[in-house]
Amino acid sequence: MTWNILSDSIQIQEIIDASKHKPQLFFKHSTRCSISTMALSRFEKSGILSNEHLDCWYLDLLAHRQISAEIEKLTRVLHQSPQAILLNSGQVMYSASHGMIDSAEIQNLV
């Protein structure tokens, strides 16, 4: 499995709605930040993208910063980068940033 790309703010509500049937994860990544690149690499190497019980959404913050602001507004999770936000049944079940992003913990919640 590969990333689903989040590139339009219209997708956000669709993703929140989809979380009522299957957990959804936003991963916010800054392509200019080495910490973000390390967190993304560690996340991808964990195998979490192969979890068929979870949809993972990649957000390029440099290209789509306004989408991150909309996610913050709808989830009430303060913007960070890098950041992972897990939604289940329309609710935030997990959020973490930087080195605190733990793919094993996310998979346990799924």
ABEGO torsion letter per residue (X at the ends): XBBBBBABAAAAAAAAAAAAABBBBBBBBBAABAAAAAAAAAAAAAGAAABAABBBBBBBAAABAAAAAAAAAAAGBBBBOBBBBBBBGGBBABBBBEAABBAAAAAAAX
